[in-house]
Amino acid sequence: MSDRAAVEVPESIGIRLRRDPDDEIEVVVWTGGWADVGYLLDGEVTDLCPEFQDVDGAYAAVVNNVEDFLAKACVTS
C-alpha cells in the first residue's frame, strides 16, 4: 500500500459508476490533458480517450461521457 500523504502533486483522479452489476463506467482524468474512459454495457466493452486543454475541458470530458453512458444504459434496460 502506498503512502498517499507523500504525493505532492496528484496526476490523476478516477471515478467508477455502476448502474447495476452489468453496466459500469470508469473514468480516469490525467493532468496531461486526456482521460481514459471505459465502460461495460450489456457485456460490451467500450474504451475512449478524450483529450482536453484545461479544467473546463476535463469537466466536459467526464460529464459528456457519463451522460452518454447513462443514456445508453437507460435505453438497453
N, C-alpha and C positions, 0 to 999 in steps of 0.2 A: 504494500500500500504506500502511495506517495504522500509526502507532507505538503498539503495544499498551502500552508502558510508560507512555504518557500517560494511560491510563484509570485514574481514581481509584476509581470505584465501578462495577463491572460491572452492567449492567442486564438481561442475558440470558445464557443458556447453551444451546447447541444440541447435539443428538446425531443421528446418522444411523446406522441399522442396515439392512444389506442382507442378506437371506436368500439371494437369488440375483439374477441380473440383472433379473428381472421383479417381485420382491417387495421393497419398501423402505419404511421408515418414517423420518420426520424429525420431531423434537420440539424446539421452542424454548420454553424456560420464561422468562417475563418476571417481573421483580421486582414489577410492578404487580398481580400476582395472577391471571394467566392464562397459558395455554400455547397455542401454535399447533401442532397435530398434523396431519400429512398423511401418508397412506400410499397406496402404489400396490400393488395386489394383483390379479394376473391381468388387468392392463390397466385396472382400475377405480380411480379416484382417490377417496379419502375425506378430507374436511377436517373437523377438530373444533377446538373452542376451549374446553377445560375451564377452569374457574375454581377458585381455591383461596384460602384465608385466611392460610396460614402455611407454613413449611418442610415440615411433615408432609403438608400438602395438596398441595404441589408434588411431593413424592416420590411420593405416591399417584397423582397425575395421570400421571406418567411411567411408573411401574410398571404401572398398570392398562392404559394404552393400549398399551404394548409387549407385555404378556402377551396382550391381546386380538388384536393384530396377529399374534403368533406362533401363537396358537391357530387363527386363521383361515387363516394361511399353511400350517399343517400339514394342515388339512382339505382344502385345494384342491390339495395336492401329490399 
